Structures are given as C-alpha cells and as structure tokens.
Amino acid sequence: MDYYSEFGVGLSLSHSLSLPLSLSLSLFLSLTLSLSLCLSLSLSLSLSLSLCLSPSVSLSLSISHSLSLPLSLSLSLFLSLSLSLSPSKYKDQEKSVRLEEVDGAKLVKTVAENMEEIFRRKAEATRRLVEAAEEAHLQHEENPDLQYEYFNAVLINEVDEDGNSVELGGEFILEPNDHFNNLSVNLSLSVVQVPTNMYNKDPDIVNGVYWSEALNKVFVDNFERDPSLIWQYFGSAKGFFRQYPGVKWHPDEHGVISFDCRNRKWYIQAATSPKDVVILVDVSGSMKGLRLTIARQTVSSILDTLGDDDFFNIIAYNQEIHYVEPCLNGTLVQADRTNKDHFREHLDKLFAKGIGLLGEALAEAFTILNEFNQAGRGSVCSRAIMLVTDGATKMYDDVFAKYNWPERKVRIFPYLIGRESAFADNLKWMACTNKGYFSQISTLADVQENVMRYLHVMSRPKVIDHEHDTVWTEAYVDSAVSPHYAACLYRRALSKNQGILLGVAGTDIPIQELMKTVPKHKLGIHGYVFAITNNGYILMHPDLRPLYQEGQKRRKAHYSSVDLSEVEWEDTDDFLRTAMVNRKTGTFSMEVKRTVDKGKRVLSMHNDYYFTDIKGTPFSVGVALSRGHGKYFFKGNVSLEAGEFISPLISLTLLTYCNTDEHHEHRYLTQIQAIRLYLTGRKPHLKCDRELIQQVLFDAVVTAPLEAYWTGLALNKSENPDKGVEIAFLGTRTGLSRTNLFVAPEQDLLTAEDNEGVFNADHFPLWYKRAAEQVPGTFVYSIPFSSGRTQEHIFEDAFSVGIQMKLDFFQRKFWTATKVLPDISLNVCVSAERAQRRTMMVPCDTEYPAFVSERTIKETTGSIECEGCMRTFVIQQIPSSNLFMVVVENKCDCSSFYRLCVPITFNPLAHNESLKCERLKFQKDRKRPDSCHPFHPEVHILP
C-alpha cells in the first residue's frame, strides 16, 4: 500500500477595521492558484497536523498547540508543498517523522571534544617544529663570517633600477591560494622577516636563518598531515621571524614594518611564566629633559611585554614615593590592555624635580610584591622589579638583605638612562646579586632592544627545567580572527644552568575552523556556541565584533579583552562566567535580551546554557539554547538514495556537511559535490556528518515539489506579468535553500552585501529569524531602508518561506482599496512594527534606535495638538502580520509645528572618580595558568 500525502498551505486575509466616524476598510490582494489537497498526518510527542483544502474552503493548521492559521486574512499568499512516499522507493521504517529535543549537555560535550581534537593536532604540529629547530641548532656551528643568501619577506621579487633582483630578494614564486585568504603564497618555502631596527646581515641573524632553514621541510610535512593548518612560524630570540607559507610583506603607509615577533603576546607568554612586576621610575631633578622622555618610552615598552596573566604597578620616586595612579596605592592590577593604556596616559604627567631616594622606593616595591604573593593574589609565580633611573649612589644591600635574600625570588632589572656610566657599577651589582640583568639605554632607538633582554632572563628557569609549555592566546584579528598556539625552544648546552632561549614556534587557528565543529542545525535560530579564556575573555561569541565595520581592517582598541560579562550582561552575579573560568561543567538559565538586524530589533527570550572545559587548553566552551526556538526539531528518516533530490536549484549554506579540509584532494570540492561523493562511497576518506546529511536530504525530499509549483507560477506569470513578485524562496534549519527567480530584481534580498540575507556558519538569515519571531502562522513584511521592495514570509517550525515583491505593486493595491472610503479629511497609511521606541546601547560599539511592538495592544487612539488644533489618530494592528494601520485626520496643518520641534539632547553625566577607582581595583575571577617556573637555584647571570 502506497503512502501518499500532499501538503498545501493557503492563506487569505479579509479584515474589517473599526475606524473613527464609523468607517470600515477592507484590503484585498490576490495571487490566484487553484488547488484541491488533503492531508492527515500524526506525529509523535503530541505533534499533529491536519488540513483539508479545496477552493474557497477554510484552513486550520496546528502544531503543538502553538500554530493556528484561520482563512480570514487581509492579504493573500498561496504556497504549496507536496510529498509522495511509496514503499517501492522507501522502506516502512523510513516514513517516520518525529520531534526530538536537543540534549544541551550532550551537545556541549560533543562540541568540546571536537574542538579538543583540533587543538591537539595544532599542538602536535608545533611540537614537531620545536624538536626540529632544537636539533638543527645543535648540529650547527656558529660562524661569524658566514655569508648566506636567504629570502627576505620584504625584498623578494624586488628589482633595482637595472631590473636585477636586489640582494636578499631573488625570484620567489607566489600563487593565490584561497586557503590563505586568497593571498599569493609559496607552499614549498618560508620567508624571513627582520625588524627594521636590525641589520639584515648581522652575523647572529645570518647564522640563525641558516640553521633554521631545516624548518622548511617540517612546515611542508605539517601542512600535508593537516591541510587545515594555516600560518606556521618560528620567532627567534635574535629577532628574525620565519613564516610559512612564504608570502611577501609590504611596508605600511609610512614605509616601515614595525613588526618584531619578540613583542607579540604569543612569544612573550611562551617564553616566560606569569609574573608580578613593579616598575620604579626615577623622577628626580637629574632626569629632566631627554632622560625623562627616554624613561617614559622605556616604561611603555615594558608594559608592551606584559600580558593578561601578569600583574603590575608603577611607582615614581624622588624624595617621596608617588604612585602613578594614586587610586592604586599598595596594590597590583592585571596587565590587560585597558589598564596598560590607563597607566600610559598618566606617564605624560610625570615631571622631574628634587632628589632621588631609591631605598624607600625599593622597600615599597618589595613590600607590595611579597604581600600580594603571600595573600595568593596576582600571578603567584615570577616576581620582578624594573628600575628606570640615571644612577644609584649606593648598592642598597641592606634593603636586599631584608626583603630578598637569601632566596632571591624577586629579580632586579635596572635600566640606566643616559650615556654616563658613573653609577653603572652599583646598578650592575644589584642585577647580578638578584638574578636580574643590567641594561643601559642612551637613545630612544635603544629602548626596545634593551627592554626585550629581560625576557630571556625570565625564561631561564623554564629552559633549565626542559619545559616546552604549550601556550594558547586569546583571539586576535589578522587576516582572520584566530587564537595562537605557541611553544618555546631552548639551546641545548653542556652547562645546564646557562639555559638560553632559542625562540618560540607557533601556529594560528582560525575561529572559523572551530565554528565548523558546531552542529548549527541543532542550535536553533537564536542558539549559539561561545568560548572564553582562563581570564574570562571571549574567544568566540556572536556578539564579539572586533572590527568597527565588517569588511574594514580598523580594529577596536580592546577587542581581544572583551569579558564574557560584557555580552552576557544579564548574569549580574557572574555565575556563568565564574563557573566557566574555573573550568566546571554544568547548566544555567536566565532571561536575556538579544538583538537582530544590527541592533535595530530587541528580543526577550529565556536561554538555557550548557558549559564545560576543553581539555588540554585554558578554554571553556558553552552552548546557549533559546526556549521556543531551538529546543526541539523535526527529524525524518530517508534513505541515502534520496541524494537524487539534490538538484541544481538547491543551495547549501556554509554549514559543514563534509570536512573538505582534512585531505588536499578534497579541498576544492563544494559541499554538494562532497555529499554526492560521500553518498556514492567513492571517497572512503571523506568525513561527513551522516546525521546532518540525512536531515538535509529529508528537507530536500519534502520541499522537492516546490520546483514544479514555482514553475507553474512562472508560466502563469508570463501570461499575467503584473503580479509584482520577483523572487520566491525557502530555507530550512539544516541550511538547505531553494529559490525561484520570476524576474531579475534590482536588489536581491538573498545575496545582501552584508550577508544578513544568507545562511552562514554562525547565523541564520535575518528573514528567517524575523519569520520565527513573528506569531506562528502570520506574515512578516520587511522593507529594506535602501530599496523599494517588500518581502513576505510565513514561518513553520521546520522551515521559513517567502517572496520578494516590488513595493510599488503593494502600494497600488493598497491605494486601490482605500478608494472605498468616503471623501473626508483622513490620511491612511500602513506601517511596519515600530510602536514603542527604546534606545539600546551596545558596549564600546554604536548606539542604535530600537523599536519594540507590544502585541497585546490591538488598537490605540490619541491626538496631537499643534498651533491650537487637535489632530486625532487611530492605530490598529493588522491581524496575522507585523503591520499597523494608521489613520490620521489631516484637517490640521502641523508641518510648521514639526519644523519647530526641539531635538532631543543628552547631557553628559558627571564624572565619578571614586567609581572609576573601584573599577580599576576590582578584579574578576580568573584561573591562573597551570605552568609556573619562577626561579631555579642553578641560574646565574651570563655576561
């Protein structure tokens, strides 16, 4: 016995509005279609659909007590979907359609395991680089006279006036590669970048570049093993940077390249352990002029070397002690970008006078560091005092004996400012007896190179302990938003206690690759996955917007340190953030407000959060599921033979149905091509999501009859061209899209430049979301601000369908309908939802006007008084839509009144210094890195 059904939807609207003066108005639009359909289908979990439809017969449709469509609507839209199933093609067990609830706890565990596997593969690739680099250096003998031509990243393919390749340039083959954001790269070789302030042929640079050529083979091998890898690199302690694949570097608008790998967070975090630092700045009278300028730059450069796991404070001293930020007297603050920028602003306020009493400043610094450490605050790891001065008249051994000896757990790093060396011996003694390092800075050009030297000293305990700690950074913006993975290398030597850092090897991991592990079809329309670091900063979140505008390269100042509490702000007790920072597994629920349409529309919903840690990393991941949109989904079983329903009229989204990055031979396959190969079994190594493919095939089978239906409409339209409809479209939760083009539109909703109209790996289209937000079974009318078109959508739990029509067509029908009104002074218009205006502030972003419609209010009246005249109006909801009918008397001319309206102004709030100070002092929960190497008893100072 054949199982046969047809699914048809027909909507027609006819509504009478009660208007003042006992008027009534009816609107009629029609898109003609004759149909005679009948369906009766029972589904599990209290899901039922029943309808029987013939021409001019009413329709009723209900799904789980939430969807009701009466045939009494004011606008007409007819859509038809047919499904014919037969045992001759499908087995009996493949007929079932069931409603399943998403298991959030299971889902977040799966996402965490998938991400863990990605991080593990990247860590293995980096470890291979570390081992190869250390072996290559061990086999190399330093040669100060070595001459070696290498590919300099800035000079490759450059020629002189005679057309000859410049020195360290040469011909370097580059080809565009979409895996590397369409940059022209060389997949066989790496390139070397040398900082602008260093000599390209310095013997240390040439020797380092020579032995590190051995990494080229490992770079290529890593990429063959894991084709999802992007940039791999080695940052040398000598300053050069080797990058694979090879790519040409271009100077900025000022003609320079300021990049120095040793200043990057991934290098600093991999090379050193977390640290507490107090910076002492001499502001006595002898520091006036250029010396104070160099001192400010030195302090600023030290701040550049501090990361989110470090803590610091700055003290200026002469005959008295002055905290650069008085509010932070006797404490340390986290070295995040906000705090560092705040202290930089205060550096400009320093001025030199009086005499310098270094002993009291040292005692204050030791006291802060020791108290913080004993209280278990700060990094609870390495400690250091940075001394920026033009000299010291004595050794202050009594201070060191009292606070630091014999353990010497606080290192001293003196920076002598100026060319004079009269007091250099005292400062050298301080450094050597406290396991630090002495540097002299004579000019501004010397600052960066001399500041960086302390990092190599701080790295020695880790190197001597033979630890290759893995370090993961927060997300950063380069060609894509990515976190870094890095590991340090050390020099193998016979004298163990010399422990010299060779450099840091690392790789980038695009956030987009992590997003591919997310089963978006199970999250629902407003569901999402997010991840945070051990400091509570966002690694990935739909509300993380690192750029001021999509498509632009201008980054926001603090995009890499956006705290979870800034986007999940409804969690006022920080329960979710605290649990995730502490790497716990659990659940949490709360009422939230979310925005769509770039902040123009505000939604209230209830979110359920599920979270857990990602093993082997400092990250935690969470899944947010919105009740009502995402907790349940249809699941239908079809045979994989249904792949024949994947037709040219179907498009699939950026969801990952098959992993085409894992093998080079699959890289250029589209998702549809990959699915077909997977179904045929001709590519056994092609990994695909079988469950997702089955669901998208089910959607393809169910929606297949639309092609014939739309073809019939197109033929009908050719006979009656003035129908107004340009595009018909459908989208499903699994990312399947069907479209039919009736006429070529001037602007296509589905290919919007800002990607709001298309399915993406991390969001549903705006039209899909808005249809879902609307009361089930009703229409959504949308008029883009920049075009003269309107879109109609109707939503059902499994999919969203709609049409795009010309606005002038809609307007003509409307004004034709209003001609039935008597000849009186009334203005009539139809407006989309904009009933109640609120202002929504997006932190560190843009202010948008937000409009919220109160759907429980069906009708309201009012009046406007202007120039002694009362102008009355009536506003009514148009049922089964997001539209409002507005009727306004026009017997009053209020145009001059509107011109005289005073614009709204906002007065600035009074500045509250005490609140600002409390914010600086307040430290949110954070989890310290597991690895710490503060000191080693065998460390001694190298010359």
VENVENHU-V766548 format. One record per backbone hydrogen bond with DSSP energy under -0.5 kcal/mol. NH is the residue of the N-H (numbers start at 0). CO is the residue of the C=O. E is the energy in kcal/mol with one decimal. If there is no record, write none. Layout:
NH & CO & E
NH & CO & E
This chain:
2 & 84 & -0.8
3 & 1 & -0.7
4 & 82 & -1.2
5 & 37 & -0.8
6 & 80 & -1.2
7 & 5 & -0.6
8 & 78 & -2.0
10 & 76 & -1.5
16 & 14 & -0.5
16 & 24 & -0.9
18 & 16 & -0.8
18 & 22 & -1.9
21 & 18 & -0.7
22 & 18 & -0.8
22 & 19 & -0.8
34 & 32 & -0.5
36 & 52 & -2.2
38 & 50 & -2.4
40 & 48 & -1.6
42 & 46 & -2.1
43 & 96 & -0.8
46 & 42 & -0.7
46 & 43 & -0.6
47 & 45 & -0.5
48 & 40 & -1.6
50 & 38 & -2.0
52 & 36 & -2.6
54 & 34 & -0.5
56 & 53 & -1.9
65 & 62 & -2.3
67 & 775 & -0.6
68 & 60 & -0.5
69 & 67 & -0.5
71 & 69 & -1.1
72 & 11 & -5.6
73 & 12 & -1.0
76 & 10 & -1.8
78 & 8 & -1.6
78 & 76 & -0.5
80 & 6 & -2.2
82 & 4 & -1.0
84 & 2 & -1.3
84 & 82 & -0.5
88 & 85 & -2.1
89 & 85 & -2.6
93 & 90 & -1.4
94 & 91 & -1.7
95 & 92 & -0.6
97 & 634 & -2.7
99 & 97 & -0.6
99 & 632 & -2.8
101 & 630 & -3.0
103 & 101 & -1.1
106 & 102 & -2.5
107 & 103 & -2.6
108 & 104 & -1.5
109 & 105 & -2.1
110 & 106 & -2.4
111 & 107 & -2.4
112 & 108 & -2.2
113 & 109 & -2.3
114 & 110 & -2.4
115 & 111 & -2.4
116 & 112 & -1.8
117 & 113 & -1.5
118 & 114 & -2.6
119 & 115 & -2.3
120 & 116 & -2.1
121 & 117 & -1.8
122 & 118 & -2.2
123 & 119 & -2.2
124 & 120 & -1.9
125 & 121 & -1.9
126 & 122 & -2.3
127 & 123 & -1.8
128 & 124 & -1.3
129 & 125 & -2.2
130 & 126 & -2.5
131 & 127 & -2.0
132 & 128 & -2.5
133 & 129 & -2.4
134 & 130 & -1.9
135 & 131 & -2.4
136 & 132 & -2.3
137 & 133 & -1.9
138 & 134 & -1.6
139 & 136 & -0.9
141 & 139 & -0.5
145 & 142 & -1.9
149 & 147 & -0.5
151 & 149 & -0.9
151 & 167 & -2.4
152 & 191 & -3.0
155 & 151 & -1.8
156 & 169 & -2.5
157 & 154 & -1.9
159 & 163 & -2.8
162 & 159 & -1.8
165 & 157 & -1.9
168 & 165 & -1.9
174 & 184 & -2.4
176 & 182 & -1.6
179 & 176 & -1.4
180 & 177 & -1.2
181 & 176 & -1.4
182 & 176 & -0.6
182 & 179 & -1.8
184 & 174 & -2.8
184 & 182 & -0.6
185 & 245 & -1.9
186 & 184 & -0.5
190 & 242 & -2.1
191 & 150 & -2.3
192 & 240 & -2.9
195 & 256 & -0.8
197 & 194 & -2.0
201 & 198 & -1.8
205 & 201 & -2.8
206 & 202 & -2.6
207 & 203 & -2.0
208 & 204 & -2.8
209 & 205 & -2.3
210 & 206 & -2.2
211 & 207 & -1.8
212 & 208 & -0.5
212 & 209 & -1.2
213 & 210 & -1.2
214 & 211 & -2.0
215 & 212 & -1.7
217 & 213 & -0.7
218 & 214 & -3.0
219 & 215 & -2.2
220 & 216 & -2.2
221 & 217 & -2.9
222 & 218 & -2.0
223 & 219 & -2.0
224 & 220 & -2.1
225 & 221 & -2.5
226 & 661 & -0.6
228 & 225 & -2.1
229 & 507 & -0.7
231 & 243 & -2.6
232 & 505 & -2.2
233 & 241 & -2.5
234 & 503 & -3.4
235 & 233 & -0.6
235 & 239 & -2.8
236 & 501 & -2.8
238 & 235 & -1.4
240 & 192 & -2.4
241 & 233 & -2.9
242 & 190 & -2.6
242 & 240 & -0.5
243 & 231 & -3.0
245 & 185 & -1.7
245 & 188 & -2.3
247 & 183 & -0.5
248 & 152 & -2.5
251 & 255 & -2.7
254 & 251 & -2.3
262 & 259 & -2.5
263 & 260 & -1.4
267 & 263 & -2.3
268 & 264 & -3.1
269 & 265 & -1.4
270 & 266 & -2.3
271 & 267 & -2.0
275 & 381 & -2.5
276 & 310 & -2.7
277 & 383 & -1.9
278 & 312 & -2.5
279 & 277 & -0.6
279 & 385 & -3.4
280 & 278 & -0.5
280 & 314 & -2.7
281 & 279 & -0.5
281 & 387 & -2.7
282 & 280 & -0.5
282 & 316 & -2.6
284 & 353 & -3.1
286 & 283 & -2.1
287 & 284 & -1.4
290 & 287 & -0.9
291 & 286 & -0.9
292 & 288 & -1.6
293 & 289 & -2.8
294 & 290 & -2.5
295 & 291 & -2.4
296 & 292 & -2.0
297 & 293 & -2.3
298 & 294 & -2.4
299 & 295 & -2.4
300 & 296 & -2.2
301 & 297 & -2.1
302 & 298 & -2.2
303 & 299 & -1.4
304 & 300 & -0.8
304 & 301 & -1.0
305 & 302 & -1.5
309 & 306 & -1.9
310 & 274 & -2.2
311 & 332 & -2.3
312 & 276 & -1.2
314 & 278 & -3.0
315 & 321 & -3.4
316 & 280 & -2.5
317 & 319 & -2.3
321 & 315 & -3.6
321 & 319 & -0.5
323 & 313 & -2.0
325 & 323 & -0.6
327 & 324 & -2.3
328 & 325 & -1.1
330 & 327 & -1.3
332 & 311 & -2.4
334 & 309 & -2.8
335 & 333 & -1.5
339 & 335 & -2.3
340 & 336 & -2.4
341 & 337 & -1.9
342 & 338 & -2.1
343 & 339 & -2.0
344 & 340 & -1.7
345 & 341 & -1.0
346 & 342 & -1.2
347 & 343 & -0.8
348 & 345 & -1.4
349 & 346 & -1.6
352 & 282 & -2.4
356 & 317 & -2.7
356 & 354 & -0.6
357 & 355 & -0.8
360 & 356 & -1.1
361 & 357 & -2.7
362 & 358 & -2.2
363 & 359 & -2.1
364 & 360 & -2.2
365 & 361 & -2.7
366 & 362 & -2.1
367 & 363 & -2.2
368 & 364 & -2.3
369 & 365 & -2.6
370 & 366 & -2.4
371 & 367 & -2.5
372 & 368 & -2.1
373 & 369 & -2.5
374 & 370 & -1.8
375 & 372 & -1.3
376 & 371 & -2.4
379 & 376 & -0.6
381 & 273 & -2.0
382 & 408 & -0.6
383 & 275 & -2.1
384 & 410 & -2.7
385 & 277 & -2.3
386 & 384 & -0.6
386 & 412 & -2.0
387 & 279 & -3.0
387 & 385 & -0.6
388 & 386 & -0.7
388 & 414 & -2.0
399 & 395 & -1.7
400 & 396 & -2.5
401 & 397 & -1.5
402 & 398 & -2.2
403 & 399 & -2.6
404 & 399 & -1.9
407 & 403 & -3.2
410 & 382 & -2.1
410 & 408 & -0.6
411 & 433 & -0.8
412 & 384 & -2.7
414 & 386 & -3.4
415 & 413 & -0.5
415 & 438 & -2.8
416 & 388 & -2.7
416 & 414 & -0.6
417 & 440 & -2.6
423 & 420 & -1.1
426 & 422 & -1.4
427 & 423 & -2.6
428 & 424 & -2.3
429 & 425 & -2.0
430 & 426 & -2.0
431 & 427 & -2.7
432 & 428 & -2.3
433 & 429 & -0.5
433 & 430 & -0.9
434 & 431 & -0.8
435 & 430 & -3.4
436 & 411 & -0.8
438 & 413 & -1.8
440 & 415 & -3.1
441 & 439 & -0.6
445 & 442 & -1.0
446 & 443 & -1.1
449 & 445 & -1.8
450 & 446 & -2.4
451 & 447 & -2.0
452 & 448 & -0.5
452 & 449 & -0.6
453 & 450 & -1.3
454 & 451 & -1.3
455 & 451 & -0.6
455 & 452 & -0.6
456 & 452 & -1.0
457 & 453 & -2.4
458 & 454 & -1.3
459 & 456 & -1.2
462 & 458 & -2.1
463 & 459 & -3.1
464 & 460 & -2.0
465 & 462 & -1.5
466 & 461 & -2.2
467 & 465 & -0.5
468 & 466 & -0.7
470 & 485 & -2.4
472 & 483 & -1.9
475 & 481 & -2.3
477 & 475 & -0.6
477 & 479 & -1.4
481 & 475 & -2.4
481 & 479 & -0.6
482 & 508 & -1.5
484 & 506 & -2.6
485 & 470 & -2.2
486 & 504 & -2.7
487 & 468 & -0.6
488 & 502 & -3.1
490 & 499 & -3.2
491 & 489 & -0.5
495 & 493 & -1.1
497 & 494 & -1.8
498 & 495 & -1.1
501 & 488 & -1.3
502 & 488 & -1.0
503 & 234 & -2.7
504 & 486 & -2.8
505 & 232 & -2.3
506 & 484 & -2.3
507 & 230 & -1.7
508 & 482 & -2.1
510 & 480 & -3.1
512 & 509 & -1.0
513 & 509 & -1.2
514 & 510 & -2.3
515 & 511 & -1.2
516 & 513 & -1.5
517 & 514 & -1.7
518 & 516 & -0.5
519 & 517 & -2.0
521 & 518 & -2.3
522 & 519 & -1.5
523 & 519 & -0.8
525 & 628 & -0.7
527 & 623 & -1.7
529 & 621 & -2.4
530 & 539 & -2.3
531 & 619 & -2.3
532 & 536 & -2.3
535 & 532 & -1.7
537 & 561 & -2.9
538 & 530 & -3.0
539 & 530 & -1.7
543 & 540 & -2.1
544 & 542 & -0.8
545 & 543 & -0.6
547 & 553 & -2.1
551 & 548 & -2.3
554 & 552 & -0.6
555 & 545 & -2.8
558 & 555 & -1.3
560 & 557 & -1.5
561 & 558 & -0.7
562 & 560 & -0.6
563 & 535 & -2.4
565 & 562 & -1.8
566 & 562 & -0.5
566 & 563 & -1.3
567 & 563 & -2.8
568 & 566 & -0.6
570 & 567 & -1.5
571 & 569 & -2.0
573 & 570 & -1.8
577 & 573 & -2.5
578 & 574 & -2.3
579 & 575 & -2.1
580 & 576 & -2.8
581 & 577 & -1.8
582 & 579 & -1.6
583 & 578 & -2.5
585 & 610 & -1.9
587 & 608 & -2.0
589 & 606 & -1.9
591 & 604 & -3.1
593 & 602 & -2.5
595 & 600 & -2.0
599 & 595 & -0.5
599 & 596 & -1.4
600 & 595 & -1.9
602 & 593 & -3.7
604 & 591 & -2.4
606 & 589 & -2.5
606 & 604 & -0.5
607 & 624 & -3.0
608 & 587 & -4.2
609 & 622 & -2.4
610 & 585 & -2.2
611 & 620 & -2.2
613 & 618 & -2.4
614 & 612 & -0.7
616 & 613 & -1.5
619 & 531 & -1.9
620 & 611 & -2.6
621 & 529 & -3.3
622 & 609 & -3.0
623 & 527 & -2.9
624 & 607 & -2.7
624 & 622 & -0.5
625 & 628 & -0.6
626 & 605 & -2.7
628 & 625 & -1.3
630 & 625 & -0.6
632 & 99 & -2.1
634 & 97 & -2.6
636 & 95 & -1.5
637 & 635 & -0.5
641 & 638 & -2.3
642 & 639 & -1.4
643 & 640 & -1.4
644 & 641 & -2.5
645 & 642 & -1.9
646 & 644 & -1.6
649 & 646 & -1.9
650 & 736 & -2.3
652 & 734 & -0.8
656 & 654 & -1.0
658 & 686 & -3.2
659 & 657 & -1.1
665 & 662 & -1.6
666 & 663 & -1.2
668 & 665 & -1.8
673 & 669 & -2.5
674 & 670 & -2.4
675 & 671 & -2.2
676 & 672 & -2.2
677 & 673 & -2.4
678 & 674 & -2.5
679 & 675 & -1.8
680 & 676 & -1.1
681 & 676 & -1.2
682 & 676 & -0.7
685 & 682 & -1.7
686 & 658 & -0.5
686 & 684 & -0.7
687 & 685 & -0.5
688 & 656 & -3.0
689 & 687 & -1.1
692 & 688 & -2.5
693 & 689 & -2.4
694 & 690 & -1.9
695 & 691 & -2.5
696 & 692 & -2.4
697 & 693 & -2.1
698 & 694 & -2.2
699 & 695 & -2.1
700 & 696 & -2.5
701 & 697 & -2.5
702 & 698 & -2.2
703 & 699 & -0.8
703 & 700 & -0.6
704 & 81 & -0.7
705 & 702 & -1.7
706 & 703 & -1.7
707 & 703 & -0.5
708 & 704 & -2.0
709 & 705 & -3.4
710 & 706 & -2.0
711 & 707 & -2.1
712 & 708 & -2.1
713 & 709 & -2.4
714 & 710 & -2.1
715 & 711 & -2.3
716 & 712 & -2.5
717 & 713 & -1.8
718 & 714 & -1.0
719 & 715 & -1.5
722 & 720 & -1.7
723 & 720 & -0.6
725 & 803 & -3.6
726 & 803 & -1.5
727 & 739 & -2.3
728 & 801 & -2.8
729 & 737 & -2.5
730 & 799 & -2.7
731 & 735 & -2.1
732 & 797 & -1.2
734 & 731 & -1.8
736 & 650 & -2.5
737 & 729 & -2.5
738 & 648 & -0.9
739 & 727 & -2.7
741 & 725 & -3.0
741 & 739 & -0.7
742 & 725 & -1.4
744 & 742 & -0.6
748 & 746 & -0.6
750 & 747 & -1.3
751 & 748 & -0.8
754 & 751 & -1.7
757 & 754 & -1.0
759 & 762 & -2.3
762 & 759 & -0.5
765 & 755 & -3.5
768 & 764 & -2.3
769 & 765 & -2.8
770 & 766 & -1.7
771 & 767 & -1.8
772 & 768 & -1.9
773 & 769 & -1.4
776 & 794 & -1.0
777 & 774 & -1.6
778 & 879 & -2.6
779 & 792 & -1.3
781 & 779 & -0.5
781 & 790 & -1.5
783 & 781 & -0.6
786 & 783 & -1.5
789 & 804 & -2.4
790 & 781 & -1.6
791 & 802 & -2.3
792 & 779 & -1.0
793 & 800 & -2.3
794 & 777 & -0.6
795 & 798 & -2.1
798 & 795 & -0.8
799 & 730 & -2.5
800 & 793 & -1.9
801 & 728 & -2.5
802 & 791 & -2.0
803 & 726 & -2.9
804 & 789 & -2.8
805 & 723 & -2.0
806 & 787 & -2.6
807 & 787 & -0.5
809 & 805 & -1.4
810 & 806 & -2.6
811 & 807 & -2.3
812 & 808 & -1.8
813 & 809 & -2.0
814 & 810 & -2.8
815 & 811 & -2.0
816 & 812 & -1.8
817 & 813 & -1.8
818 & 814 & -0.5
818 & 815 & -0.8
819 & 816 & -1.3
820 & 817 & -1.7
823 & 821 & -1.9
825 & 823 & -1.6
826 & 887 & -3.6
828 & 885 & -2.4
830 & 883 & -2.6
832 & 881 & -0.8
835 & 851 & -1.3
837 & 849 & -3.3
839 & 837 & -0.5
839 & 847 & -1.6
841 & 839 & -0.5
841 & 845 & -0.7
842 & 840 & -0.6
844 & 841 & -2.0
847 & 839 & -1.4
847 & 845 & -0.5
849 & 837 & -3.1
850 & 599 & -1.5
851 & 835 & -3.0
854 & 852 & -1.0
856 & 853 & -1.4
857 & 855 & -0.8
859 & 874 & -2.4
861 & 872 & -1.8
863 & 870 & -2.9
865 & 863 & -0.6
865 & 868 & -2.5
868 & 865 & -1.3
870 & 863 & -3.0
870 & 868 & -0.5
871 & 869 & -0.6
872 & 861 & -2.4
873 & 886 & -2.4
874 & 859 & -2.9
875 & 884 & -2.4
876 & 857 & -2.5
877 & 882 & -2.5
878 & 876 & -0.7
880 & 877 & -0.7
883 & 830 & -2.6
884 & 875 & -3.3
885 & 828 & -3.0
885 & 883 & -0.6
886 & 873 & -2.7
886 & 884 & -0.5
887 & 826 & -3.1
888 & 871 & -2.5
889 & 824 & -1.0
893 & 891 & -0.9
897 & 893 & -2.2
898 & 894 & -1.6
899 & 895 & -1.1
900 & 897 & -0.8
906 & 904 & -0.5
912 & 910 & -0.7
915 & 911 & -1.8
916 & 912 & -2.4
917 & 913 & -2.3
918 & 914 & -2.1
919 & 915 & -1.8
920 & 916 & -2.1
921 & 917 & -2.2
923 & 921 & -0.5
926 & 533 & -2.5
927 & 925 & -0.5
938 & 935 & -1.8
939 & 496 & -0.7
